[in-house]
Structure formats: C-alpha cells, structure tokens
Amino acid sequence: MNTPPNIEPPRSAVLDSAHLGDIKGAFGTIGLHDDAPRTTTKARLKTLIAIVGPGLIVMVGDNDAGAFGTYTQAGQNYGTSLLWTLLLLVPVLYVNQEMVLRLGAVTGVGHARLIMERFGKFWGAFSVIDLFVLNALTIVTEFIGISLGLSYLGIPQIFGVVIAAVVIIGAASTGSFQRFERVCMILILGSLLLVPVVLMVHPPVGQIARDFFIPGLPAGAELSTVMLLIIGIVGTTVAPWQLFFQQSYIIDKRITPRFMNYEKADLWIGIVIVVVGAGAMISIAAATFAGRPGSGNFTDALGVAQGLGRYVGKIAGILFAIALIDASIIGAAAVGLSTSYALGDVLGLKHSLHRKVSEAKGFYAVFAGLLVVAAVIVLIPGSPLGIITVGVQVLAGVLLPSASVFLLLLCNDKAVLGPWVNRTWLNIFTALVIAVLVMLSLVLTASVVFPNITSGAILAILIAGSTAGVLAGAGILIRRRLHPVTAPAVPVRRGDRSERFGWRMPPIALLQKPVMSTTRRIGMSILRGYLLIAMIMVIVRIVQLALGH
C-alpha cells in the first residue's frame, strides 16, 4: 500500500504523513475532502459506521485478561454487591477518554510527544519509560489469560500461545489500517460470547438491578480486603495505556475535529459494551458459585471456567474460556500498539498501521518484540505469573494519577487545543477524579508495602487525602482570586461551529512554550517525588515476594 501524499495544509502538526488522507474504517471510507453536510439519518448512520472503531476497541480491550480476573473475583467472593462500582466509573471513563479523543483529533500528535514538548524531556521520557514497562507487564498478563483459556479447552499451551502471538502480529502487520480494524471488529463480536453464558447461569435479575444502582458493601467482609478489590476494579477499568492508545489510534485513523461528535458516539457505544461485559462477568461468577463450595474462594479465571463446567454445563465453561482468550488477544493488540505509537511519536519514527513493515520497521519491531517476549515469559516453567499480575495492577494504580494530571493540563493548554480547551465544569470534575485516584493509589501502594494494613489505616489515608485535596483546592481558588491570570486569546470563538470544527493545532515548533507558575512547579515536583518513592517501594516489595520473603 503506497503511503498517501502530504495533502494536509503545510501548517499541520501531524508527524507522520501516513496519518493524512481518507478515513478508512472497518465498515466504510470517508474521503479527505468529503465535507458534505449529513442532513439525513441514513447519511449520519453511514458516517458513524465508518468512524466507529477507536472508542469501541479501547473500551472492549479494557475488558481484558486482568478484567476477567478482577470482575470474576468480585462476583465469586462477594456476589453482585459491588456492581455499583461500574456505574460510578462510567463518567470517569467518558471524561478521560473524551479528553484524549479531543487531543487526538485536534492536534494530530500522540500523547507522549505532547507531554515531552509541553512539559520537558524529563516528563516525556518518564511517560514513555513507565508506559513501556507497564505495558510490557500487561501484555504478559494477556498471555496468562490466553494460557488459562487454552488450559481449560485442553489445547497445548505452547502451540496455542504461539498461534495467538502470530495472529496478533500478523493482523497488525499487513500494511492496511482497514484490515486490522476489521480483525478487531471480529474479535469484538467474540466478546459477546458472554451473553449466552449469562443466560445459562440464570442470575437473579432483580438483585443485579438493585446492586447496580444502590451502593453497598458485602455483609461481614473485611473492609480492607473489599477496598483493595474496589481499587483493583478502578485500576482494571481505567488504565494509563487507554489514554495513549485512543489518542494515537484516532490520529492513525485520520479522524479530524469535523467528525468529533461521531467519535464521541463511538466512545459511548464502547462504554456501554464494557460496562455490560463487566457486569456480566460479575453476575456469571456470582450466580455460578452462590451457595456452593467455591463461593468466597476465588483462584483465577480458570477456576471460574471450571466452576461453570461443573455447575452449569460444559458448553458454558467452553464459551467462557473462548471469551477469555478473545479478550486477551484484543487487549494484547491494543496495549502493544499504544507502546509502539508512543515510541514512534517520541523518537520520530514512522508509526502507522497504514504503512507496510518495510516502511516502518521500528514501529513493527517494538510491537512484535513486546508480544514475543511476553509469550516466552508465560511459557517459561516457574515464571512468577501471579506476582506479575499483582505488579501490573499496583503499578497501574500508582501511575494513573500522573497520567490524568498531564491529560488535564494538556486539555487546558490553549496553544494546543485552541477553542477546544476544557470547560470549567469539566476541569472541576476531572480535578475531583484525580484527587480520588491519588487517594486510591496511596491506599494500593500502602497495601502492597504493608500487607497487614488495617481498615483504620485505610480510612485514615482516605480522610487525610480528602482533607488535603479540599485545602489544596481552596488555596488555588484563593490565589486565583487574589492574582487572576489573563489567558491568551483563543484564535477561534467557541461558538463559531464552522471555524471551530476546522481548527487544528499548528506545528509544535511554532507553539509558544507554556509558562510554569510557582504553584505548578511545586505540584509537579511533589508528583515527581511521589511517583519515584511509590514505584521504588512497590518494586522492592514485588522483588521480595518473588524471592519468597
């Protein structure tokens, strides 16, 4: 496939010319110069079908091997009592992913590159390095999921894992973005195998509806254990790789601000599917083990499949195992691509699925290398797979607040987003989310370093964190009232739809560097210190566990 010519205006910030041209989705194509108004329902539906992909893939990819483990653990150990956590995560999912959606469509530049250009090489390198390490470990957990599913189906693990790795690498390496997205859509259909499993186990619909909308904690359960599982659900549902993947995938699909609303619809479709899927996993495990010996004794997703086969029927166990393998493959592809995209952005490599392997050797080498290494680790006898799984959840919890902080700062950078910067209500909501994520991160880190942490200590962390957040917020508001900041003029009025949808970020070299206020410098220094200390403590604890201490 020939690389499309650079037909974008010369002031475009896009770093790879393959990111310019027609939108070629799994179910349709939209020409670069197709600016005809969509006035009929048929035309709008046809456009939506062509746009669908980035939001759907990132959300379904979120219900990966780690999600299968976390959600089924919640169901097997505590029934449906924690379903309400999924409802609370819906606005968090949308706000986070909508912001990266905007950044991708408006800037044409990946998340890691924007961080490096706007906040310095340290933070750019930090974001890429921690993403690389975390994603590499996450891909290992995806292959753990594949191996568990294969084990239940009785398929030799070496053969199955190798085939899975070849399929993933092959799907991404054809030089056709459209072909890759079609493969992803087939895999997304595979995730629907959970639907017949739900019908087979006959979960109590009334109780599910009540627990989904009414928050509560499992009766008689240890608060610290439940809190850690809730944090695990948050870390599983909202992960750093999602931010990097969706922004770069939107850029690679060549989606511009003109189709912003269609992409938001795509995101909502994905969120509905991911929440329904997560709820299905919790409900399946809850109904399967209710009143049976396995209740409260979760082991892993393989144990859930075995329980389904034993108590519900062999077909139910087989469908669950296939869905687990399918979800792990989607997750491995998305997580691997998020890493390749980020490194391509930062290192100036050609990084597009529109390119053949011969045109983007570094991009595909990183992608294939991550998958091959992960597959090999899973197949090595005695590999500490359980510790790797724990490490992924903890490191994701530690790093997510910093990723959210940079996301919020970028979405308030007028030089980057112009008329697309955040509104005030969105900043307030996102700041509250970040505060909650920081507290949960602190609890998760403390629980790993101090395994015997008590419920009282967890509550003390939450109360102290809430108090510090309120005081910090009040301090910022008071400072702004005493020393108001005059923002630079936005080049396009927010209310002018035609001009706003045509506005894109100029080349990065032409942007004026942001001025770092004293408050921001202090905040960034505190964040840097926390991340370094927390990561060192977590890594030391994980090494201790690996050595048997």
VMD Tcl script that draws the C-alpha trace (Angstrom):
set ca {
  {0.00 0.00 0.00}
  {1.53 3.30 -1.04}
  {1.93 6.00 1.58}
  {-0.55 8.80 0.95}
  {0.96 12.12 -0.08}
  {1.08 15.01 2.33}
  {-2.11 16.69 1.22}
  {-2.81 18.44 4.52}
  {-2.12 22.17 4.71}
  {1.57 22.81 5.46}
  {0.80 24.13 8.97}
  {-0.39 20.70 10.12}
  {1.25 19.32 13.28}
  {0.89 15.71 12.11}
  {4.23 13.90 12.49}
  {3.71 11.04 10.01}
  {2.34 11.71 6.52}
  {0.54 8.34 6.66}
  {-1.78 9.95 9.22}
  {-3.18 12.19 6.48}
  {-5.78 11.20 3.91}
  {-9.08 9.36 3.67}
  {-10.65 7.81 6.77}
  {-10.64 4.06 6.11}
  {-12.66 2.31 8.79}
  {-13.70 -1.31 9.08}
  {-17.14 -0.62 7.66}
  {-16.63 2.30 5.31}
  {-14.47 5.08 3.90}
  {-14.81 8.86 4.13}
  {-12.87 10.97 1.64}
  {-10.49 13.63 2.89}
  {-12.40 16.37 1.06}
  {-15.86 14.98 1.83}
  {-17.32 18.00 3.60}
  {-20.93 17.47 2.52}
  {-23.44 18.09 5.32}
  {-25.01 14.96 6.85}
  {-28.65 16.03 6.82}
  {-30.42 12.66 6.68}
  {-30.50 9.82 9.19}
  {-29.07 7.46 6.58}
  {-26.10 9.74 5.87}
  {-25.37 10.19 9.58}
  {-25.61 6.47 10.25}
  {-23.30 5.71 7.31}
  {-20.75 8.21 8.66}
  {-20.99 6.79 12.19}
  {-20.41 3.26 10.90}
  {-17.26 4.41 9.09}
  {-15.98 6.30 12.16}
  {-16.70 3.56 14.72}
  {-13.52 1.91 15.97}
  {-11.22 3.86 18.32}
  {-13.66 4.17 21.23}
  {-15.08 0.70 20.73}
  {-11.69 -1.03 20.55}
  {-10.17 0.80 23.53}
  {-13.20 0.02 25.72}
  {-13.60 -3.63 24.72}
  {-9.82 -4.02 25.01}
  {-10.22 -2.82 28.58}
  {-12.23 -5.96 29.41}
  {-9.06 -8.00 29.00}
  {-7.46 -10.84 30.96}
  {-6.96 -8.65 34.03}
  {-10.60 -7.61 33.93}
  {-11.73 -11.22 33.71}
  {-9.75 -11.96 36.85}
  {-10.81 -8.88 38.82}
  {-14.52 -8.90 37.95}
  {-14.99 -12.63 38.45}
  {-13.15 -12.37 41.77}
  {-15.66 -9.73 42.86}
  {-18.54 -11.96 41.80}
  {-17.24 -15.23 43.26}
  {-16.20 -13.72 46.60}
  {-18.89 -11.08 47.15}
  {-21.77 -11.86 44.79}
  {-23.23 -8.88 42.96}
  {-22.75 -6.46 45.87}
  {-20.01 -4.46 44.07}
  {-21.83 -3.94 40.76}
  {-22.47 -0.30 41.70}
  {-18.77 0.49 41.24}
  {-19.24 0.05 37.49}
  {-21.94 2.72 37.36}
  {-19.70 5.19 39.19}
  {-16.89 4.55 36.70}
  {-19.00 5.45 33.65}
  {-18.49 9.25 33.91}
  {-14.80 8.72 34.74}
  {-14.33 6.57 31.65}
  {-16.10 9.05 29.42}
  {-14.37 12.17 30.71}
  {-10.87 10.65 30.48}
  {-11.34 9.16 27.02}
  {-13.23 12.18 25.66}
  {-10.29 14.39 26.54}
  {-7.77 12.19 24.69}
  {-10.27 11.94 21.84}
  {-10.20 15.73 21.55}
  {-6.42 15.87 21.83}
  {-6.00 13.31 19.05}
  {-8.47 14.83 16.60}
  {-7.36 18.44 17.15}
  {-3.58 18.07 17.46}
  {-2.68 15.08 15.29}
  {0.16 14.39 17.75}
  {0.43 11.50 20.21}
  {0.08 11.81 23.97}
  {3.71 11.10 24.88}
  {5.05 13.62 22.35}
  {2.73 16.35 23.63}
  {3.89 15.73 27.21}
  {7.53 15.94 26.15}
  {7.04 19.14 24.13}
  {4.89 20.97 26.68}
  {6.45 19.81 29.96}
  {10.04 18.92 29.10}
  {12.15 15.91 28.18}
  {12.13 14.50 31.72}
  {8.37 14.03 31.81}
  {8.30 12.92 28.18}
  {10.92 10.24 28.87}
  {9.22 9.30 32.14}
  {5.84 8.85 30.44}
  {7.31 6.64 27.72}
  {9.51 4.55 30.03}
  {6.78 3.86 32.58}
  {4.32 3.15 29.76}
  {6.79 0.73 28.18}
  {7.42 -1.17 31.43}
  {3.77 -1.24 32.48}
  {2.55 -2.24 29.03}
  {5.16 -4.99 28.73}
  {3.95 -6.47 32.01}
  {0.32 -6.00 30.98}
  {0.89 -7.95 27.76}
  {2.33 -10.78 29.88}
  {-0.98 -10.87 31.80}
  {-2.84 -11.04 28.48}
  {-0.87 -14.15 27.53}
  {-1.54 -15.54 31.02}
  {-5.24 -15.17 30.18}
  {-4.71 -16.91 26.85}
  {-2.86 -19.78 28.55}
  {-5.63 -20.19 31.16}
  {-8.29 -20.37 28.45}
  {-6.24 -22.86 26.45}
  {-5.72 -24.98 29.56}
  {-9.46 -25.32 30.08}
  {-10.04 -26.21 26.43}
  {-7.33 -28.85 26.59}
  {-5.21 -27.20 23.89}
  {-1.40 -27.43 24.35}
  {-0.27 -24.08 25.75}
  {2.92 -23.79 23.70}
  {1.03 -24.31 20.46}
  {-1.88 -22.04 21.42}
  {0.24 -19.17 22.78}
  {2.49 -19.18 19.72}
  {-0.53 -19.18 17.37}
  {-2.12 -16.31 19.33}
  {1.08 -14.24 19.10}
  {1.37 -14.91 15.36}
  {-2.28 -13.92 14.80}
  {-1.89 -10.63 16.68}
  {1.37 -9.69 14.98}
  {0.04 -10.74 11.56}
  {-3.19 -8.75 11.91}
  {-1.27 -5.56 12.68}
  {1.46 -6.01 10.08}
  {-0.45 -6.17 6.79}
  {0.09 -2.50 5.93}
  {-3.67 -1.93 5.95}
  {-5.29 0.00 8.78}
  {-8.71 -1.04 7.50}
  {-7.82 -4.74 7.56}
  {-6.54 -4.51 11.14}
  {-9.72 -2.77 12.28}
  {-11.86 -5.45 10.63}
  {-9.99 -8.13 12.57}
  {-10.64 -6.15 15.76}
  {-14.36 -5.98 14.97}
  {-14.48 -9.77 14.57}
  {-12.79 -10.13 17.95}
  {-15.26 -7.66 19.48}
  {-18.09 -9.88 18.24}
  {-16.33 -12.74 20.03}
  {-16.67 -10.87 23.32}
  {-20.44 -11.30 23.00}
  {-19.99 -14.98 23.88}
  {-20.54 -13.90 27.48}
  {-24.22 -13.21 26.66}
  {-25.26 -16.87 26.26}
  {-23.21 -17.73 29.37}
  {-25.26 -15.20 31.37}
  {-28.47 -16.77 30.05}
  {-27.25 -20.23 31.04}
  {-26.43 -19.35 34.67}
  {-29.79 -17.57 35.25}
  {-28.53 -14.79 37.58}
  {-31.14 -13.03 39.78}
  {-32.13 -10.06 37.61}
  {-33.85 -8.13 40.40}
  {-30.84 -8.35 42.71}
  {-28.48 -7.38 39.89}
  {-30.55 -4.26 39.12}
  {-30.66 -3.31 42.81}
  {-26.92 -3.80 43.37}
  {-26.08 -1.92 40.17}
  {-27.89 1.25 41.26}
  {-27.67 1.10 45.07}
  {-24.14 1.26 46.59}
  {-23.33 -1.10 49.42}
  {-20.57 -3.29 50.87}
  {-20.65 -7.08 51.28}
  {-22.06 -8.05 54.69}
  {-19.45 -9.37 57.07}
  {-16.50 -8.80 54.72}
  {-13.20 -7.27 55.88}
  {-13.23 -3.61 54.85}
  {-9.56 -3.51 53.86}
  {-9.97 -6.54 51.56}
  {-13.06 -5.09 49.91}
  {-11.40 -1.68 49.48}
  {-8.42 -3.25 47.74}
  {-10.72 -5.12 45.38}
  {-12.61 -1.89 44.59}
  {-9.29 -0.21 43.84}
  {-8.46 -3.19 41.63}
  {-11.73 -2.67 39.75}
  {-10.85 1.00 39.24}
  {-7.33 0.14 38.04}
  {-8.70 -2.51 35.70}
  {-11.35 -0.24 34.22}
  {-9.30 2.97 33.93}
  {-5.74 2.20 32.79}
  {-2.93 4.51 31.53}
  {-2.47 2.60 28.24}
  {-6.02 3.57 27.22}
  {-5.09 7.27 27.08}
  {-2.08 6.70 24.85}
  {-3.81 4.14 22.61}
  {-7.00 6.02 21.80}
  {-5.28 9.33 21.07}
  {-2.81 7.70 18.67}
  {-5.39 5.39 17.10}
  {-7.67 8.35 16.33}
  {-4.71 10.08 14.69}
  {-3.84 6.97 12.69}
  {-7.46 6.64 11.57}
  {-7.22 10.24 10.34}
  {-10.20 11.49 12.31}
  {-10.35 15.31 12.48}
  {-12.50 17.69 14.57}
  {-15.13 17.61 11.81}
  {-16.15 14.13 12.99}
  {-15.75 14.78 16.71}
  {-19.40 14.12 17.58}
  {-19.41 10.81 15.71}
  {-16.32 9.70 17.59}
  {-17.99 10.63 20.88}
  {-20.89 8.37 19.89}
  {-18.36 5.61 19.15}
  {-16.91 6.11 22.64}
  {-20.35 5.84 24.26}
  {-21.03 2.60 22.39}
  {-17.76 1.22 23.73}
  {-18.52 2.33 27.30}
  {-21.94 0.64 27.23}
  {-20.36 -2.60 25.99}
  {-17.53 -2.53 28.55}
  {-19.91 -1.91 31.47}
  {-22.34 -4.60 30.31}
  {-19.43 -7.02 29.85}
  {-18.01 -6.26 33.30}
  {-21.45 -6.65 34.86}
  {-21.88 -9.95 33.02}
  {-18.60 -11.30 34.43}
  {-19.52 -10.34 38.00}
  {-23.01 -11.80 37.60}
  {-21.77 -15.03 35.98}
  {-19.31 -15.73 38.80}
  {-21.83 -14.72 41.49}
  {-24.62 -16.97 40.18}
  {-22.29 -19.89 39.44}
  {-20.79 -20.13 42.93}
  {-23.70 -18.88 45.07}
  {-24.26 -21.39 47.90}
  {-21.57 -23.70 46.54}
  {-18.12 -24.71 47.91}
  {-16.21 -22.30 45.67}
  {-18.02 -19.23 46.99}
  {-15.54 -16.81 48.57}
  {-12.54 -18.84 47.38}
  {-11.50 -17.23 44.11}
  {-8.35 -18.56 42.46}
  {-8.27 -17.31 38.87}
  {-10.33 -17.14 35.67}
  {-9.56 -20.81 35.01}
  {-11.23 -21.69 38.29}
  {-14.33 -19.77 37.18}
  {-14.41 -21.66 33.86}
  {-14.08 -24.94 35.75}
  {-16.90 -23.90 38.07}
  {-19.12 -23.12 35.09}
  {-18.33 -26.51 33.57}
  {-19.07 -28.26 36.86}
  {-22.23 -26.43 37.98}
  {-23.77 -25.02 34.80}
  {-22.60 -27.16 31.90}
  {-19.64 -27.93 29.71}
  {-20.76 -25.54 26.97}
  {-20.88 -22.62 29.44}
  {-17.29 -23.31 30.52}
  {-16.11 -23.57 26.91}
  {-17.79 -20.31 25.88}
  {-16.30 -18.52 28.90}
  {-12.80 -19.84 28.08}
  {-13.10 -18.76 24.44}
  {-14.30 -15.30 25.53}
  {-11.28 -15.06 27.87}
  {-8.87 -15.91 25.03}
  {-10.65 -13.48 22.70}
  {-10.50 -10.63 25.24}
  {-6.82 -11.31 25.96}
  {-5.98 -11.12 22.25}
  {-7.76 -7.77 21.87}
  {-6.02 -6.46 24.99}
  {-2.57 -7.59 23.83}
  {-3.04 -5.92 20.43}
  {-4.26 -2.61 21.88}
  {-1.65 -2.43 24.66}
  {1.16 -3.33 22.26}
  {0.08 -0.68 19.78}
  {-0.14 2.00 22.46}
  {3.55 1.40 23.19}
  {4.62 1.37 19.53}
  {2.68 4.55 18.81}
  {4.21 6.35 21.83}
  {7.78 5.39 20.96}
  {7.20 6.34 17.32}
  {5.93 9.75 18.38}
  {8.79 10.50 20.76}
  {11.63 9.05 18.66}
  {10.38 10.45 15.36}
  {9.82 7.02 13.79}
  {7.24 6.31 11.12}
  {4.36 4.87 13.12}
  {1.19 3.96 11.28}
  {-0.81 0.83 10.50}
  {-1.24 2.31 7.01}
  {2.45 1.57 6.40}
  {3.99 -1.73 5.37}
  {6.58 -3.36 7.61}
  {9.33 -2.27 5.22}
  {8.24 1.38 5.65}
  {8.04 1.38 9.48}
  {10.50 -1.24 10.71}
  {10.98 0.29 14.17}
  {7.25 0.63 14.80}
  {6.50 -3.00 13.97}
  {9.69 -4.29 15.64}
  {8.64 -2.81 19.00}
  {5.13 -4.23 18.63}
  {6.30 -7.72 17.68}
  {9.12 -7.70 20.24}
  {6.78 -6.96 23.14}
  {4.44 -9.76 22.14}
  {7.18 -12.32 21.58}
  {8.90 -11.59 24.91}
  {5.57 -11.74 26.77}
  {4.69 -15.07 25.15}
  {8.10 -16.52 26.03}
  {7.82 -15.41 29.69}
  {4.43 -17.10 30.03}
  {5.77 -20.35 28.57}
  {8.87 -20.49 30.82}
  {8.22 -23.02 33.63}
  {8.25 -21.40 37.06}
  {7.73 -17.82 35.86}
  {6.21 -15.71 38.68}
  {2.99 -15.08 36.76}
  {0.91 -14.35 39.85}
  {3.38 -11.72 41.06}
  {3.47 -10.13 37.59}
  {-0.32 -9.86 37.65}
  {-0.25 -8.16 41.06}
  {2.57 -5.87 39.93}
  {0.61 -4.72 36.88}
  {-2.41 -3.74 38.96}
  {-0.32 -1.88 41.53}
  {1.88 -0.02 39.04}
  {-1.21 0.97 37.01}
  {-2.76 2.35 40.18}
  {0.42 4.28 41.02}
  {0.87 5.78 37.54}
  {-2.74 6.58 36.66}
  {-2.96 9.81 38.72}
  {0.10 11.27 36.97}
  {-1.32 10.36 33.55}
  {-4.58 12.07 34.47}
  {-2.75 15.18 35.69}
  {-0.95 15.62 32.36}
  {-4.18 14.95 30.49}
  {-5.92 17.73 32.41}
  {-3.04 20.17 31.87}
  {-2.90 19.47 28.13}
  {-6.65 19.94 27.79}
  {-6.31 23.42 29.31}
  {-3.39 24.41 27.07}
  {-4.85 26.97 24.65}
  {-1.86 26.76 22.34}
  {-2.57 23.04 21.93}
  {-6.37 22.90 21.82}
  {-7.37 26.46 20.97}
  {-11.19 26.63 21.08}
  {-11.35 23.00 22.20}
  {-9.95 23.56 25.71}
  {-11.86 22.19 28.70}
  {-14.85 23.99 30.10}
  {-14.85 24.96 33.79}
  {-17.24 22.18 34.89}
  {-15.06 19.56 33.22}
  {-11.94 20.86 34.98}
  {-13.70 20.69 38.36}
  {-14.95 17.16 37.75}
  {-11.57 15.96 36.46}
  {-9.75 17.51 39.41}
  {-12.08 15.62 41.76}
  {-11.44 12.38 39.87}
  {-7.68 12.92 40.08}
  {-7.94 13.54 43.82}
  {-9.84 10.27 44.27}
  {-7.32 8.41 42.08}
  {-4.42 9.77 44.13}
  {-6.03 8.56 47.36}
  {-6.77 5.13 45.91}
  {-3.21 4.99 44.60}
  {-1.87 5.75 48.07}
  {-4.04 3.03 49.61}
  {-2.98 0.49 46.98}
  {0.71 1.33 47.39}
  {0.47 1.13 51.18}
  {-1.32 -2.23 51.00}
  {1.45 -3.75 48.90}
  {4.28 -2.38 51.02}
  {2.41 -3.16 54.27}
  {0.35 -6.30 53.58}
  {-1.22 -6.26 57.07}
  {-2.68 -2.78 56.70}
  {-5.82 -2.33 58.77}
  {-9.19 -0.87 57.86}
  {-8.48 2.02 60.20}
  {-5.27 2.87 58.34}
  {-7.12 2.83 55.02}
  {-9.80 5.15 56.35}
  {-7.11 7.45 57.77}
  {-5.44 7.68 54.33}
  {-8.78 8.46 52.67}
  {-9.70 11.13 55.26}
  {-6.25 12.72 55.15}
  {-6.26 12.71 51.37}
  {-9.73 14.25 51.20}
  {-8.73 16.97 53.64}
  {-5.52 17.74 51.73}
  {-7.47 17.87 48.47}
  {-10.04 20.30 49.85}
  {-7.33 22.54 51.30}
  {-5.33 22.49 48.06}
  {-8.42 23.33 46.03}
  {-9.33 26.18 48.36}
  {-5.77 27.51 48.18}
  {-5.81 27.52 44.37}
  {-9.17 29.33 44.26}
  {-7.99 31.97 46.75}
  {-4.74 32.50 44.84}
  {-6.60 32.94 41.55}
  {-8.93 35.50 43.10}
  {-6.01 37.46 44.53}
  {-3.81 37.08 41.43}
  {-6.04 36.49 38.40}
  {-4.28 35.14 35.30}
  {-5.09 36.67 31.94}
  {-5.25 33.82 29.43}
  {-4.03 34.35 25.87}
  {-6.73 34.96 23.32}
  {-8.21 31.88 21.72}
  {-7.80 32.14 17.94}
  {-11.35 30.95 17.23}
  {-14.53 31.71 19.13}
  {-16.01 28.68 20.87}
  {-19.44 29.42 19.47}
  {-18.38 29.55 15.81}
  {-19.03 25.92 14.86}
  {-17.77 26.02 11.28}
  {-14.43 27.58 12.23}
  {-14.11 25.57 15.43}
  {-14.50 22.24 13.64}
  {-11.87 23.34 11.15}
  {-9.30 24.42 13.77}
  {-6.25 22.19 14.31}
  {-3.06 22.70 16.30}
  {-0.21 24.35 14.34}
  {3.17 22.58 14.12}
  {4.68 22.05 17.57}
  {7.75 24.13 16.71}
  {5.52 27.19 16.27}
  {3.87 26.89 19.68}
  {4.89 29.20 22.48}
  {6.21 27.27 25.47}
  {3.84 27.27 28.45}
  {4.79 29.41 31.43}
  {5.27 27.31 34.57}
  {3.81 29.09 37.59}
  {5.22 28.58 41.07}
  {2.14 26.58 42.07}
  {2.51 24.28 39.10}
  {6.23 23.79 39.69}
  {5.61 22.82 43.31}
  {2.80 20.49 42.31}
  {4.90 18.84 39.59}
  {7.81 18.38 42.00}
  {5.53 16.74 44.57}
  {4.10 14.49 41.88}
  {7.58 13.52 40.67}
  {8.71 12.73 44.21}
  {5.62 10.66 44.98}
  {5.92 8.64 41.78}
  {9.59 7.84 42.34}
  {9.14 6.86 46.00}
  {5.96 4.85 45.37}
  {7.42 2.99 42.40}
  {10.62 2.12 44.28}
  {8.64 0.85 47.29}
  {6.33 -1.23 45.11}
  {9.19 -2.71 43.06}
  {11.11 -3.62 46.24}
  {8.03 -5.33 47.66}
  {7.38 -7.24 44.44}
  {11.01 -8.43 44.39}
  {10.63 -9.57 47.99}
  {7.53 -11.56 47.06}
  {9.34 -13.10 44.08}
  {12.18 -14.19 46.40}
  {9.72 -15.67 48.87}
  {10.12 -13.08 51.64}
}
mol new
graphics top color blue
foreach p $ca { graphics top sphere $p radius 0.5 }
foreach p [lrange $ca 0 end-1] q [lrange $ca 1 end] { graphics top cylinder $p $q radius 0.2 }
display resetview
